[in-house]
Amino acid sequence: MDRDMASEPLLQVLGVHKRFTGVHALRGVTLMFERGQIYHLLGENGCGKSTLIKIISGAQPPDEGELVIDGARHARLSPLESLAAGIETVYQDLSLLPNMNVAENVGLTAELAEHGGRLARTFDRRELASTAARALTAVGLPGDAEFQATLIEQLPLATRQLVAIARAIASEAKFVIMDEPTTSLTQKEVTNLIAVLAHLRERGVTVLFVSHKLDECYAISGEVIVLRDGQKVTQGPIANYTKAQLSALMTGRELSTERYRAAAPAAEVLLEVRGLGRAGAFSDVSFTLHRGEILGVTGLLDSGRNELARALAGVAPAQTGAITLEGRPVRLATPGDAKRERIGYVPEDRLNEGLFLDKPIRDNVITAMIASLRDRFGQIDRTRARALAEDTVKELQIATPNVEKAVQSLSGGNQQRVLIGRWLAIDPHVLILHGPTVGVDVGSKDIIYRIMQRLSERGIGILLVSDDLPELLQNCDRVLMMRKGRVAEAYRADGLTEAELYRALLAEAA
């Protein structure tokens, strides 16, 4: 690399504007990215982060402004031009091909760039295997032939996320954008990813790291960029800012870092689980949930916490044990059984398991109670349906001009509140919240936490399944630690520290 090239920024975003119908998403954003540096892009959902990423990666053109890459000016980029310029993006939805194997997905970017956007009929298998092995090993995945031959659709979400990151490494990109890369990763995998980022930086690769998890950003270090309402608010070394300062810059207001939980649950047992088990997932799980209690469940990815949540929702039912609700035995063999018992379930993957993205907010809210909205002719009473949706939007502070807007037009935090609203419509006894703030900004987290507290005060029992330790400590009455498919520890959340809970997680890993 010549001296002039090394001294100028790798990428410059100059005066970029982007408008959509009724929304000015980016307002004259100017940014400079130096070689071999890590940048954290922070901001609330809807602040313009995703739009900026799409413009840099060539998925959308700017309305005004330009990009300068290695000194070359671009009024706009196509996705292939972005790839050819050395820009690789790991999106939240991963953009992997589920019917292709791991090795083929790892080599995807280089293959597309080399063949003008088309995949060759055959890969050079020997070269592909060698490249994939190096990239997979770099992110802590097996590089052997058996793993490389595994279809993506057969892998858990966390492993797919690491494969997507390996693809960026294999392409030898100069500029890597990682959009919420740690969403489904365990603490061990996050620690490994931090080491991967350090290795990329040593190689001179620039990384734009988009995350809502401030602790991870501080652990990685580098510079922070904050967007709010489509404008750059600040940029500088992340070590120069406290969490409270960054939260205030992102939201424009001060957010609480204290416990949200104030009310005490009732003594009455609402839900009792005894000896619950499902082969290969969890066994002999027992606990009680009191009326108005917020009970946290945590553990590593393979601890059984996720499978327990799905069992109580009837999605993947337990095979042994007993469940009692309000003193009477219940059978939760299907999601329909859970709904009839007024148990609501907000899944971790809201995009694939929860929402109908192309449908209006109204339709998403009423899904769980369509039968009760039908008139004597079997038609949905649209007046009642609309009223229900509008009440939900108001109660849960969902930002939308009207309930006819498609859910996919909303930010992640607002989408999550639509999903919570669906289950509130059935007037639940129990609400299972599985990772309720995954991919949600700090402002929306604050709103969701306050909603949880209001619901518990109404006597709803809440099961909060999460690996976000501050979330558990701020919101729960008690926390159950699952380990190897069993409840290993139970803690009172009031007075429990994050360090104590983290040590318990590490004990599981050991």
Phi, psi and omega in degrees: 000129181286165188297320181296318181295319182292332185277337180269155180302148176294316184222135174235133173252116189242112173054043186278128172243147172214128180239140169240175182303112177076002183227128173261089191290319177233135186236083175066044183284129176234125181219150175232131181244117180277159180289141174068029178238156176249130180239135177256120180262112185241156178157161178293158172301134181093002182278346180117002182301308183297321179297317179299315179300316182294326178290317180294323183275358176087006181284335178220148176270150172284155174279326176217161179092182182208166174247140175240116182240120182052038178086348180269131183269139180225123173287332175199161178235147167270162177305321180291322178295323177295315177299316181296333178278000177092020180258122181237134182240129172258098184283163177302322180274005172072330178055036175267156178264109189295334182268008173251158183277178185299310183300318181295322178291323178297323181272007188298312185298311181299322181294316179296316181296321184288328185249029173062036176093000179245148175273136177293155180297325179227145175268155167284096191298323182293314179294320180299317181296319180294314180296315181297320181300315180296314184291319180294318178298324181297332180258010175085019177256159178295140178255008185286166185297323182297315180292319180300329182276356181287135177290142181303321183295345180269356184263148173293161185302318182299320180291321177300321180299318179291326176297319179297322178290321177299324178299319178296322179291319182295329183283354182053046181293154175269331185224116183246124175259125178243109183264105182051055187287343186257011186309316186248014185268147173283170181299322179297317180291325177296316178300319178295319180296322178299321177294322177299317180297320178297321179294318178299318180297319178298329179278000179088010179279138175267136182237130171252110189253113181259123184203155172258358185262098186295325180301320178294320180298318178294322180295326181282325183068187185109203182256152178245139174238126180247126173253143172214128180054040175079007181235150174285124181266319181200160172209136179172177179302131184296333180295342181278356184238143171273165177301318181297320179295316180295319178298318180293322178293323181289321188256339185080011179209161178280135179246149181287139172249004180272175177295133174282331187289122179233318182288151176260139179291161178287162178285338184294129176282124181267311182232133177233129180243129182228120173060034184288139180208151172216127186306129177079000184237304180201161181209147174052045179272125179225137175191168174238150175235122182272159178298128179079009181268147169250110184252120180273144174230124181221179184147171179288174188301326182260020183280343183102357183297316181294318181293326177296316179300316181293327179293316181291341177268358180079007182285313175227083194297153175293153181256340179223162177098182184223148178233130178239131179238122182053039175085359181237143180293141178229153178244122184246071183271342181217162174302328178297321176300314181298319180295318179297330178273006180059049171250116179265149183223116175260105186288162181293320181263085186293332184287320184261335185247345189247308192257154169260094194298326183272000180264158180295161175305318181306310183294323179293323181290321187273356186308319185283350183224033180302319184303320183283350180261001181278142176274186185291347177264003179085005180268148178288129177286099187293330179295313178293321180298316180294319180297318178299314181296319180293322176296320179296315179302318181291313183295321185262009176055047179278122184278103179201146178290330178197165186279000177271353179292142177294142181300327182295347178278351183269159173288167182302319180295321179289323175300318181296322180290328174299317181294320176297318180299326178304317185276336174293334181296336180270005181053067190288151167279318183232138177235119178263116180251109185259103182057056190292344181241021176297127179070024183245139183286170187295324179294316179291326175302314181303316180295315181296319179298319180291326175297315179303317181295319179297319181295319179294325178293337176277000177096003177285133174273128185245128173256111184257104180264116188201153170249011177272100188297314176302323178300315180295316184289328182282337191242341191262157170274316177224159178228128174261131177259117178265143182213122178052043174083006181228159173280111185269324183216155173227132184233148164280130186287326180292116181097345177286139181258158178298323180297319179295317181292322180293321178297324178294323176295318179296326178297323178296316181297322180293000000 
